[in-house]
Amino acid sequence: MKHTVQFSILLLLSLFLGGCSLNKDVEKLYKTEAPLEVNIILPEQVSPNKPEMIKAVLTQDGKTIKHADFVHFEIWKKDGSVQYGMESAKDDGNGTYSLSKVFNKEGLYIIKVHASNHGSMVMPRKQFVVGQVSEEELNSLKESSPNQEGDHAHHH
């Protein structure tokens, strides 16, 4: 009788704990978010002292972002001698945002796009050359080339 009671308790506990097992589709209960993506488009050659059009195309989940929360461009010369403040981009439609910029000095520059859409924020950066570059800047470009995938801050 003692063994029967122990067996019955063990059987009830097993059935009770079995009811607490994880749902196989539990991941579908949580919100999934497609990351915001930015494609930075620069002219093939950027000339000094001439207006240049810089563009960023925003997509999320394979679709262009019609009205992002914000898109700002931040540009600086890699050696730190030139720093442009963060500027709002113009919404050109179809997920394309642009900024016209005149670069007064030749050299190696970095552009960083700050973009946000529905809580997803990214800050990709890209290096580019204005006019001619020095030997030192050329070597720097070869050694470290941050691409558009660097410096992201997803899902804020």
Salt bridges, closest charged atoms under 4 A:
GLU33 OE2 - HIS155 ND1 3.46
GLU74 OE1 - HIS114 NE2 2.74
ASP79 OD2 - LYS77 NZ 3.12
GLU87 OE2 - LYS101 NZ 2.52
ASP91 OD2 - HIS67 ND1 3.58
ASP92 OD1 - LYS90 NZ 3.39
GLU137 OE2 - LYS77 NZ 3.46
ASP151 OD2 - LYS112 NZ 2.99
ASP151 OD2 - ARG125 NH2 3.22
